[in-house]
Amino acid sequence: MNNIINPFARPLYVMTKPAGAHCNLACDYCYYLEKQKLYQGGEKHVMSDRLTEIFIREYIQSQFVSEVNFTWHGGEPMIRPLEYYRKVVRWQRQYAEGKSILNCIQTNGTLLTPEWCRFLHDEGWLVGISIDGPRDMHDAYRMKRNGGPTWEKVMQSIDMLDRYNVEWNAMAVVNDITASRPLDFYRFFRDELGCQYLQFTPVVERIQRHEDGRHLAHLLDENCDVAPFSVTPEAWGNFLCTIFDEWYHNDIGEMFVQTFEATLANWCGVTPGVCSLSNWCGHAAVMEHNGDIYCCDHFVFPEYYLGNILNRGILDMLNSEKQQAFAKMKTTGLPNQCKQCQWQFACHGECPRNRFARTKDGETGLNYLCSGYQQFFNHVAPYMEILKEKFGNQQ
């Protein structure tokens, strides 16, 4: 009953883009750089101090939980000067009203300095740092705007974070290159970085030219070619199975791998910590530099625009019919093949942005990575039952 009266009794999230889609890198597979095309006309794509303060105040006031999580994303959020984030912290303290404030910043790691690290440590910020594995894997797609490599600089930044005792998580993408060498990929994070928290996401993009200059497709586009850097369903399944075996036999309890932990959560009937494998979505939106809010970080398209924070409240937007319809797409958009699948409880059709394939009966809405996930779930099922028995009561 409480959730009907107050649908956000659990946390709501609005990922924030203080520098919009601007970035000092030009990664081939980036789905966000082209969002600059949505905001042409000479406007400077940075969030003003006034808008930032308004957002912080309303975001905190919109929460009906005692802990408020801020996520600063991009583009590259560290394009904004450190003084901007010092003001962020001051405003958070001013409007906290007794709530605990947590901050996470997602960075490509090329702009970190000792001064930044002191701030991140002293303020207790979590850093998500993007690195795609060993040098050759990382530098294949994560390049400077002049085409130069970035791996060495990112490694120096990780070392700097460690020296200043800043908490960090590794965030990687799985593309056509990284998927071909799963053990080299995984062992790099474990053995060379000493990483304890690893998140990896499959890259699946399609090419579709739009009139405003954008070149990537979204869910409503049809008959689009899959981008060459995307991971194939077969490679994705093999990648997951290979790394899972290494993790299961050597690293349980020592290394947190988000995909495996989320899978176990679903096996135990607990909502996982990653939305793509959850049975619902819609509680996490994204705000652009000018206050525009969209349904989701992966759906920053005109069709999924909810409004602007300067003229519409956060709660109103996230509780709107449009956002609720977007959230329901997670379940209502499933084809019959998914509804009849024994693994529906484990993936829930994964993210709707990847549901552009057709079922064996020709029905639309099948996730492009479906066969890869089926391979993975078939492979890990007996192990998940063991882990459920061992750890299920801890979920």
Sine and cosine of phi, psi and omega as CSV:
sin_phi,cos_phi,sin_psi,cos_psi,sin_omega,cos_omega
0.00,0.00,-0.64,0.77,-0.03,-1.00
-0.88,0.47,-0.60,0.80,-0.01,-1.00
-0.95,0.30,-0.39,0.92,0.08,-1.00
-0.96,0.28,-0.68,0.73,0.03,-1.00
-0.93,0.37,-0.68,0.73,-0.04,-1.00
-0.78,-0.62,1.00,-0.03,-0.08,-1.00
-0.91,0.42,-0.26,0.97,0.00,-1.00
-0.93,-0.37,0.63,0.78,0.14,-0.99
-0.90,0.43,-0.43,0.90,0.19,-0.98
-1.00,0.00,0.24,-0.97,-0.07,-1.00
-0.89,0.46,0.52,-0.85,0.21,-0.98
-0.92,-0.40,0.47,-0.88,-0.07,-1.00
-0.80,-0.60,0.67,-0.74,0.17,-0.99
-0.77,-0.64,0.98,-0.21,0.06,-1.00
-0.91,0.43,0.70,-0.72,-0.17,-0.99
-0.91,-0.42,0.69,-0.73,-0.06,-1.00
-0.91,-0.42,0.99,0.16,-0.09,-1.00
-0.91,0.41,-0.35,0.94,0.08,-1.00
-0.89,-0.45,0.34,0.94,-0.01,-1.00
0.86,0.50,-0.64,-0.77,-0.01,-1.00
-1.00,-0.04,0.14,0.99,-0.05,-1.00
-0.95,0.31,0.62,-0.79,-0.02,-1.00
-0.48,-0.88,0.48,-0.88,0.05,-1.00
-1.00,0.04,-0.05,1.00,0.09,-1.00
-0.94,-0.34,0.12,-0.99,0.04,-1.00
-0.63,-0.77,0.91,0.40,-0.03,-1.00
-0.92,0.38,0.73,-0.68,-0.09,-1.00
-0.84,0.54,-0.61,0.79,-0.13,-0.99
-1.00,-0.06,0.07,1.00,-0.09,-1.00
-0.89,0.46,0.78,-0.63,0.01,-1.00
-1.00,-0.03,-0.04,1.00,-0.13,-0.99
-0.94,-0.34,-0.40,0.92,-0.07,-1.00
-0.83,0.56,-0.62,0.79,-0.07,-1.00
-0.96,0.29,-0.12,0.99,0.04,-1.00
-0.91,0.41,-0.25,0.97,0.13,-0.99
-0.85,0.53,-0.45,0.89,-0.01,-1.00
-0.90,0.43,-0.38,0.93,0.02,-1.00
-0.96,0.27,-0.27,0.96,-0.10,-1.00
-0.76,-0.65,0.92,0.39,0.03,-1.00
-1.00,-0.01,0.02,-1.00,0.06,-1.00
0.96,-0.27,0.28,0.96,0.09,-1.00
1.00,0.08,0.04,1.00,-0.02,-1.00
-0.93,0.37,0.64,-0.77,0.08,-1.00
-0.98,0.20,0.87,-0.49,-0.15,-0.99
-1.00,0.04,0.90,0.44,0.13,-0.99
-0.72,-0.69,0.53,-0.85,-0.03,-1.00
-0.98,0.22,0.76,-0.64,-0.01,-1.00
-0.95,0.31,0.36,-0.93,0.06,-1.00
-0.88,0.48,-0.65,0.76,-0.02,-1.00
-0.88,0.48,-0.72,0.69,-0.01,-1.00
-0.92,0.40,-0.64,0.77,0.01,-1.00
-0.87,0.49,-0.71,0.70,0.00,-1.00
-0.90,0.44,-0.68,0.73,0.02,-1.00
-0.86,0.50,-0.71,0.70,0.00,-1.00
-0.88,0.47,-0.75,0.67,-0.03,-1.00
-0.85,0.52,-0.72,0.69,-0.01,-1.00
-0.88,0.48,-0.77,0.64,-0.07,-1.00
-0.94,0.34,-0.60,0.80,-0.01,-1.00
-0.88,0.47,-0.69,0.72,0.03,-1.00
-0.91,0.41,-0.70,0.71,-0.03,-1.00
-0.92,0.39,-0.39,0.92,-0.01,-1.00
-0.98,0.19,-0.22,0.98,-0.07,-1.00
-1.00,0.07,0.68,-0.73,0.06,-1.00
-0.94,-0.34,0.41,0.91,0.06,-1.00
-0.82,-0.57,0.23,-0.97,-0.11,-0.99
-1.00,0.07,-0.19,0.98,-0.05,-1.00
-0.85,-0.52,0.82,-0.58,-0.07,-1.00
-0.91,-0.41,0.82,-0.57,-0.03,-1.00
-0.97,-0.26,0.83,-0.56,0.11,-0.99
-0.97,-0.26,0.72,-0.70,0.07,-1.00
-0.84,-0.54,0.87,-0.50,-0.03,-1.00
-0.97,-0.25,0.87,-0.49,-0.23,-0.97
-0.71,-0.70,-0.06,-1.00,0.00,-1.00
-0.45,-0.89,-0.44,-0.90,0.24,0.97
0.66,0.75,-0.50,-0.86,0.05,-1.00
-0.83,-0.56,0.96,-0.27,-0.08,-1.00
-0.92,0.40,-0.37,0.93,-0.01,-1.00
-0.98,0.19,0.05,1.00,0.22,-0.98
-0.89,0.46,-0.55,0.84,0.10,-1.00
-0.94,0.34,0.61,-0.79,-0.04,-1.00
-0.93,0.37,0.39,-0.92,-0.02,-1.00
-0.85,0.52,-0.54,0.84,-0.01,-1.00
-0.87,0.49,-0.54,0.84,0.07,-1.00
-0.85,0.52,-0.70,0.72,-0.05,-1.00
-0.97,0.23,-0.42,0.91,0.15,-0.99
-0.90,0.44,-0.62,0.78,0.07,-1.00
-0.93,0.38,-0.61,0.79,0.06,-1.00
-0.82,0.57,-0.73,0.68,-0.02,-1.00
-0.89,0.45,-0.65,0.76,0.01,-1.00
-0.89,0.45,-0.69,0.73,0.01,-1.00
-0.92,0.39,-0.62,0.79,0.02,-1.00
-0.88,0.48,-0.68,0.74,0.03,-1.00
-0.92,0.39,-0.60,0.80,-0.02,-1.00
-0.90,0.44,-0.62,0.78,-0.11,-0.99
-0.96,-0.27,0.14,0.99,-0.11,-0.99
-0.89,0.46,-0.58,0.81,0.00,-1.00
0.78,0.62,0.69,0.72,0.07,-1.00
1.00,0.07,-0.10,0.99,0.01,-1.00
-0.99,0.12,0.51,-0.86,0.09,-1.00
-0.98,0.19,0.69,-0.73,-0.03,-1.00
-0.92,-0.39,0.80,-0.60,0.07,-1.00
-0.88,-0.48,0.58,-0.81,0.01,-1.00
-0.78,-0.63,0.66,-0.75,0.12,-0.99
-0.76,-0.65,0.69,-0.72,0.05,-1.00
-0.82,-0.57,0.76,-0.65,-0.01,-1.00
-0.98,-0.17,0.84,-0.54,-0.11,-0.99
-0.69,-0.72,0.41,-0.91,0.12,-0.99
-0.99,0.12,-0.08,1.00,0.15,-0.99
0.99,0.14,0.09,1.00,-0.07,-1.00
-1.00,-0.06,-0.15,0.99,-0.06,-1.00
-0.91,-0.41,0.13,0.99,0.00,-1.00
-0.93,0.36,0.61,-0.79,0.05,-1.00
-0.71,-0.71,0.24,-0.97,0.09,-1.00
-0.83,0.56,-0.62,0.79,0.02,-1.00
-0.89,0.46,-0.68,0.73,0.08,-1.00
-0.86,0.52,-0.72,0.69,-0.06,-1.00
-0.90,0.44,-0.62,0.78,0.05,-1.00
-0.88,0.47,-0.68,0.73,0.03,-1.00
-0.88,0.47,-0.75,0.66,-0.04,-1.00
-0.88,0.48,-0.64,0.77,0.04,-1.00
-0.93,0.37,-0.76,0.65,-0.08,-1.00
-0.90,0.43,-0.55,0.83,-0.03,-1.00
-1.00,-0.06,-0.06,1.00,0.07,-1.00
0.94,0.34,0.54,0.84,0.00,-1.00
-0.99,0.16,0.63,-0.77,0.13,-0.99
-1.00,0.04,0.70,-0.71,0.00,-1.00
-0.94,-0.35,0.81,-0.58,0.20,-0.98
-0.99,-0.15,0.88,-0.47,-0.09,-1.00
-0.91,-0.41,0.76,-0.65,-0.08,-1.00
-1.00,0.06,0.86,-0.52,0.09,-1.00
-0.47,-0.88,0.73,-0.69,-0.16,-0.99
-0.98,-0.21,0.39,0.92,0.05,-1.00
0.94,-0.35,-0.42,-0.91,0.00,-1.00
-0.85,0.52,0.22,-0.98,-0.12,-0.99
-0.78,0.63,-0.76,0.65,-0.11,-0.99
-0.92,0.38,-0.58,0.81,0.05,-1.00
-0.92,0.38,-0.74,0.67,-0.06,-1.00
-0.90,0.44,-0.76,0.65,-0.10,-0.99
-0.97,0.25,-0.12,0.99,0.03,-1.00
-0.90,0.44,-0.58,0.81,-0.07,-1.00
-0.79,-0.62,-0.40,0.92,-0.08,-1.00
-1.00,-0.05,1.00,0.01,-0.15,-0.99
-0.88,-0.48,0.41,-0.91,0.18,-0.98
-0.93,0.38,0.22,-0.97,0.00,-1.00
-0.90,0.43,-0.43,0.90,0.04,-1.00
-1.00,0.02,0.10,1.00,0.02,-1.00
1.00,-0.03,-0.03,1.00,-0.04,-1.00
-0.97,0.26,0.34,-0.94,-0.02,-1.00
-0.97,0.25,0.30,-0.96,-0.04,-1.00
-0.77,-0.63,-0.18,0.98,-0.14,-0.99
-0.83,0.55,-0.73,0.69,-0.07,-1.00
-0.88,0.48,-0.68,0.74,0.02,-1.00
-0.91,0.42,-0.65,0.76,0.02,-1.00
-0.90,0.43,-0.64,0.77,0.04,-1.00
-0.90,0.45,-0.64,0.77,0.06,-1.00
-0.89,0.45,-0.61,0.79,0.00,-1.00
-0.93,0.36,-0.62,0.79,0.05,-1.00
-0.90,0.44,-0.66,0.75,0.07,-1.00
-0.88,0.48,-0.64,0.77,0.03,-1.00
-0.90,0.43,-0.68,0.73,0.05,-1.00
-0.86,0.51,-0.66,0.75,0.02,-1.00
-0.91,0.42,-0.67,0.74,-0.03,-1.00
-0.90,0.44,-0.51,0.86,0.01,-1.00
-0.99,-0.14,0.18,0.98,0.04,-1.00
0.82,0.58,0.69,0.72,0.08,-1.00
-1.00,-0.02,0.76,-0.66,0.02,-1.00
-0.95,0.30,0.75,-0.66,-0.02,-1.00
-0.60,-0.80,0.48,-0.88,0.12,-0.99
-0.87,-0.49,0.56,-0.83,0.08,-1.00
-1.00,0.02,0.70,-0.72,0.02,-1.00
-0.80,-0.61,0.87,-0.50,-0.08,-1.00
-0.79,-0.62,0.34,-0.94,0.12,-0.99
-0.93,-0.36,0.48,-0.88,0.06,-1.00
-0.95,-0.30,0.94,-0.35,-0.02,-1.00
-0.90,-0.44,-0.21,-0.98,-0.05,-1.00
-0.90,0.44,-0.47,0.88,-0.03,-1.00
-0.99,0.11,-0.79,0.61,-0.03,-1.00
-0.90,0.45,-0.55,0.83,-0.03,-1.00
-0.92,0.39,-0.39,0.92,-0.05,-1.00
-0.98,0.19,-0.23,0.97,-0.03,-1.00
-0.69,-0.73,0.92,0.38,-0.12,-0.99
-0.88,0.47,-0.65,0.76,-0.04,-1.00
-0.95,0.32,-0.62,0.78,0.09,-1.00
-0.87,0.49,-0.66,0.75,0.02,-1.00
-0.88,0.48,-0.82,0.57,-0.10,-0.99
-0.92,0.40,-0.70,0.71,-0.05,-1.00
-0.92,0.39,-0.45,0.89,0.09,-1.00
-0.87,0.49,-0.74,0.67,-0.02,-1.00
-0.92,0.39,-0.65,0.76,-0.04,-1.00
-0.96,0.27,-0.77,0.64,-0.18,-0.98
-1.00,0.00,-0.60,0.80,-0.05,-1.00
-1.00,-0.03,-0.60,0.80,-0.01,-1.00
-1.00,-0.08,-0.33,0.94,-0.10,-0.99
0.89,0.45,0.55,0.84,-0.08,-1.00
-0.96,0.29,0.72,-0.70,0.03,-1.00
-0.97,-0.24,-0.34,0.94,-0.03,-1.00
-0.77,-0.64,0.92,-0.38,-0.07,-1.00
-0.84,-0.55,0.81,-0.58,0.12,-0.99
-0.89,-0.45,0.76,-0.64,0.12,-0.99
-0.73,-0.68,0.57,-0.82,-0.11,-0.99
-0.77,-0.63,0.73,-0.69,0.04,-1.00
-0.95,0.32,0.68,-0.73,0.08,-1.00
-1.00,0.03,0.88,-0.47,0.08,-1.00
-0.69,-0.72,0.95,-0.31,0.03,-1.00
-0.72,-0.69,0.46,-0.89,0.08,-1.00
-0.84,-0.54,0.42,-0.91,-0.07,-1.00
-0.99,-0.15,0.81,-0.58,0.06,-1.00
-0.45,-0.90,0.90,-0.43,-0.01,-1.00
-0.96,0.27,0.70,-0.72,0.06,-1.00
-0.90,-0.43,0.36,-0.93,-0.07,-1.00
-0.88,0.47,-0.49,0.87,-0.03,-1.00
-1.00,0.08,0.09,1.00,0.07,-1.00
0.97,-0.23,-0.22,0.98,0.05,-1.00
-0.92,0.38,0.56,-0.83,-0.09,-1.00
-0.85,-0.52,-0.04,1.00,0.01,-1.00
-0.98,-0.20,0.58,-0.81,-0.03,-1.00
-0.99,0.14,0.30,-0.95,0.19,-0.98
-0.79,-0.61,-0.09,-1.00,-0.18,-0.98
-0.84,0.54,-0.54,0.84,-0.08,-1.00
-0.98,0.18,-0.24,0.97,0.01,-1.00
-0.99,0.17,0.62,-0.79,-0.04,-1.00
-0.85,-0.52,0.36,-0.93,0.09,-1.00
0.83,0.56,0.73,0.68,0.00,-1.00
-0.95,-0.30,0.58,-0.81,0.05,-1.00
-0.97,0.23,0.65,-0.76,0.08,-1.00
-0.96,0.30,0.71,-0.70,-0.02,-1.00
-0.89,0.46,0.60,-0.80,-0.09,-1.00
-0.89,0.46,-0.40,0.92,0.00,-1.00
-0.99,0.15,-0.11,0.99,-0.04,-1.00
-0.93,0.38,0.49,-0.87,0.09,-1.00
-0.99,0.16,0.62,-0.78,0.05,-1.00
-0.99,0.10,0.38,-0.92,0.04,-1.00
-0.83,0.55,-0.66,0.75,-0.02,-1.00
-0.91,0.42,-0.70,0.72,0.00,-1.00
-0.91,0.40,-0.60,0.80,0.02,-1.00
-0.90,0.44,-0.70,0.71,0.03,-1.00
-0.89,0.46,-0.70,0.72,0.01,-1.00
-0.91,0.41,-0.64,0.77,0.03,-1.00
-0.85,0.52,-0.77,0.64,-0.02,-1.00
-0.90,0.44,-0.72,0.70,-0.05,-1.00
-0.90,0.43,-0.68,0.74,-0.04,-1.00
-0.91,0.42,-0.72,0.69,-0.01,-1.00
-0.94,0.35,-0.61,0.79,0.02,-1.00
-0.85,0.53,-0.69,0.72,-0.01,-1.00
-0.87,0.49,-0.68,0.73,0.03,-1.00
-0.90,0.44,-0.69,0.73,-0.01,-1.00
-0.92,0.39,-0.71,0.70,-0.08,-1.00
-0.89,0.45,-0.66,0.75,-0.09,-1.00
-1.00,0.07,-0.22,0.97,-0.10,-1.00
-0.76,-0.65,-0.44,0.90,-0.29,-0.96
-0.78,-0.62,0.12,0.99,0.03,-1.00
-0.87,0.49,0.75,-0.66,-0.03,-1.00
1.00,0.08,-0.21,0.98,-0.01,-1.00
-0.95,-0.32,-0.47,0.88,-0.05,-1.00
-0.68,-0.74,0.78,-0.62,0.02,-1.00
-1.00,-0.03,0.89,-0.46,0.08,-1.00
-0.91,-0.41,0.92,-0.39,-0.21,-0.98
-0.82,0.58,-0.71,0.71,-0.05,-1.00
-0.88,0.47,-0.65,0.76,-0.03,-1.00
-0.95,0.30,-0.63,0.78,0.04,-1.00
-0.91,0.41,-0.62,0.78,0.02,-1.00
-0.92,0.39,-0.62,0.78,0.04,-1.00
-0.89,0.45,-0.69,0.72,0.04,-1.00
-0.89,0.46,-0.63,0.77,0.03,-1.00
-0.86,0.52,-0.72,0.70,0.03,-1.00
-0.89,0.45,-0.60,0.80,0.03,-1.00
-0.90,0.44,-0.50,0.86,-0.01,-1.00
-1.00,-0.04,0.02,1.00,0.01,-1.00
0.97,0.24,0.42,0.91,-0.02,-1.00
-0.92,-0.39,0.65,-0.76,0.02,-1.00
-0.88,0.47,0.84,-0.55,-0.02,-1.00
-0.96,0.27,0.21,-0.98,-0.04,-1.00
-1.00,0.08,0.03,1.00,0.01,-1.00
-0.85,-0.52,0.78,-0.62,-0.14,-0.99
-0.91,0.40,-0.50,0.87,-0.08,-1.00
-0.89,0.46,-0.48,0.88,0.00,-1.00
-0.97,-0.24,0.13,0.99,0.04,-1.00
-1.00,0.09,0.28,-0.96,0.01,-1.00
-1.00,0.05,0.02,1.00,0.03,-1.00
-0.48,-0.88,0.35,-0.93,0.10,-0.99
-0.55,-0.83,-0.18,-0.98,0.03,-1.00
0.97,-0.23,-0.13,0.99,0.02,-1.00
-1.00,-0.03,-0.08,1.00,-0.06,-1.00
-0.85,-0.53,0.92,-0.39,0.01,-1.00
-0.94,-0.34,-0.06,-1.00,0.03,-1.00
-0.67,-0.74,0.62,-0.79,0.02,-1.00
-0.89,-0.45,0.79,-0.62,0.05,-1.00
-0.98,0.18,0.12,-0.99,-0.11,-0.99
-0.86,0.51,-0.42,0.91,-0.07,-1.00
-0.98,-0.19,0.12,0.99,0.02,-1.00
0.99,-0.13,-0.07,1.00,0.06,-1.00
-0.92,0.39,0.72,-0.70,0.00,-1.00
-0.90,-0.44,0.72,-0.69,0.02,-1.00
-0.88,-0.48,0.30,-0.95,-0.10,-1.00
-0.84,0.54,-0.59,0.81,-0.12,-0.99
-0.31,-0.95,0.41,-0.91,0.01,-1.00
-0.86,0.52,-0.54,0.84,-0.02,-1.00
-1.00,-0.02,0.07,1.00,-0.01,-1.00
-0.79,-0.61,0.67,0.74,0.07,-1.00
-0.99,0.12,0.98,0.22,0.06,-1.00
-0.73,-0.68,0.42,-0.91,-0.03,-1.00
-0.81,0.59,-0.54,0.84,-0.04,-1.00
-0.92,0.39,-0.30,0.95,-0.09,-1.00
-0.90,-0.44,0.40,0.92,0.03,-1.00
-0.98,0.21,0.75,-0.66,-0.03,-1.00
-0.98,-0.21,-0.46,0.89,-0.04,-1.00
0.56,-0.83,-0.12,-0.99,-0.02,-1.00
-0.86,-0.51,0.66,-0.75,-0.09,-1.00
-0.89,0.45,-0.36,0.93,-0.01,-1.00
-0.97,0.25,-0.29,0.96,0.01,-1.00
-0.74,-0.68,0.10,0.99,0.05,-1.00
-0.48,-0.88,0.70,-0.72,-0.08,-1.00
-0.95,0.30,0.46,-0.89,0.00,-1.00
-0.87,0.49,-0.75,0.66,-0.01,-1.00
-0.87,0.49,-0.64,0.77,0.00,-1.00
-0.88,0.47,-0.68,0.73,-0.02,-1.00
-0.93,0.37,-0.70,0.71,-0.05,-1.00
-0.97,0.24,-0.22,0.97,0.07,-1.00
-0.96,-0.29,0.17,0.98,-0.05,-1.00
-0.96,0.28,0.31,-0.95,0.04,-1.00
-0.87,0.48,-0.60,0.80,-0.01,-1.00
-0.90,0.43,-0.69,0.72,0.02,-1.00
-0.94,0.35,-0.59,0.81,0.03,-1.00
-0.92,0.39,-0.62,0.79,0.06,-1.00
-0.91,0.42,-0.62,0.78,0.06,-1.00
-0.89,0.46,-0.69,0.72,0.00,-1.00
-0.89,0.45,-0.65,0.76,-0.03,-1.00
-0.93,0.36,-0.37,0.93,0.01,-1.00
-0.85,0.53,-0.44,0.90,0.01,-1.00
-0.85,0.52,-0.63,0.78,-0.03,-1.00
-0.97,-0.24,-0.66,0.75,-0.05,-1.00
-0.94,0.34,-0.37,0.93,-0.03,-1.00
-1.00,0.08,0.04,1.00,-0.03,-1.00
-0.96,0.27,0.75,-0.66,0.10,-0.99
-0.96,0.27,0.21,-0.98,-0.04,-1.00
-0.86,0.51,-0.58,0.81,0.00,-1.00
-0.85,0.52,-0.62,0.78,0.03,-1.00
-0.94,0.33,-0.67,0.74,-0.04,-1.00
-0.90,0.44,-0.46,0.89,0.00,-1.00
-1.00,-0.09,-0.04,1.00,-0.08,-1.00
-0.97,0.22,0.66,-0.75,0.01,-1.00
-0.92,0.39,-0.31,0.95,-0.04,-1.00
-0.98,-0.21,0.23,0.97,0.00,-1.00
-0.84,0.54,-0.62,0.79,-0.02,-1.00
-0.90,0.43,-0.36,0.93,-0.10,-1.00
-1.00,-0.04,-0.42,0.91,-0.02,-1.00
-0.80,-0.59,-0.40,0.92,0.00,-1.00
0.81,0.59,0.53,0.85,0.01,-1.00
0.99,0.17,0.08,1.00,-0.05,-1.00
0.78,0.63,-0.36,-0.93,-0.11,-0.99
-0.95,0.30,0.71,-0.70,0.02,-1.00
-0.84,0.54,-0.41,0.91,-0.03,-1.00
-0.91,0.42,-0.36,0.93,-0.02,-1.00
-0.99,-0.15,0.15,0.99,-0.07,-1.00
-1.00,-0.07,0.92,0.40,-0.01,-1.00
-0.89,-0.46,0.07,1.00,0.02,-1.00
-1.00,-0.01,0.08,-1.00,0.02,-1.00
-0.90,-0.44,0.52,-0.85,0.03,-1.00
-0.96,0.28,0.08,-1.00,0.03,-1.00
-0.90,0.43,-0.32,0.95,0.05,-1.00
-1.00,-0.09,0.05,1.00,0.04,-1.00
1.00,0.02,0.10,1.00,0.01,-1.00
-0.97,0.25,0.62,-0.78,0.02,-1.00
-0.98,0.19,0.26,-0.97,0.12,-0.99
0.99,-0.16,0.09,1.00,0.03,-1.00
-0.98,0.21,0.65,-0.76,0.03,-1.00
-0.94,0.35,0.73,-0.69,-0.02,-1.00
-0.83,0.56,-0.55,0.84,-0.07,-1.00
-1.00,-0.05,0.20,0.98,-0.13,-0.99
-0.79,0.61,-0.77,0.64,-0.07,-1.00
-0.90,0.44,-0.53,0.85,0.06,-1.00
-0.92,0.39,-0.68,0.73,0.05,-1.00
-0.91,0.41,-0.63,0.78,0.03,-1.00
-0.88,0.48,-0.67,0.74,0.06,-1.00
-0.86,0.52,-0.70,0.72,-0.02,-1.00
-0.91,0.42,-0.75,0.66,-0.04,-1.00
-0.91,0.41,-0.63,0.78,0.08,-1.00
-0.87,0.49,-0.63,0.77,-0.04,-1.00
-0.94,0.33,-0.67,0.74,-0.14,-0.99
-1.00,-0.03,-0.13,0.99,-0.10,-0.99
-0.78,0.62,-0.77,0.63,-0.01,-1.00
-0.90,0.43,-0.55,0.83,0.03,-1.00
-0.94,0.33,-0.61,0.79,0.02,-1.00
-0.91,0.42,-0.58,0.82,0.06,-1.00
-0.90,0.45,-0.63,0.77,0.05,-1.00
-0.91,0.42,-0.72,0.69,-0.01,-1.00
-0.91,0.40,-0.60,0.80,0.05,-1.00
-0.87,0.50,-0.68,0.74,0.02,-1.00
-0.91,0.41,-0.60,0.80,-0.07,-1.00
-0.99,0.14,-0.65,0.76,-0.14,-0.99
-0.89,-0.45,-0.07,1.00,-0.14,-0.99
-0.83,0.56,-0.61,0.80,-0.02,-1.00
-0.96,0.26,-0.11,0.99,0.03,-1.00
-1.00,-0.07,-0.17,0.99,-0.05,-1.00
-0.94,0.34,0.00,0.00,0.00,0.00
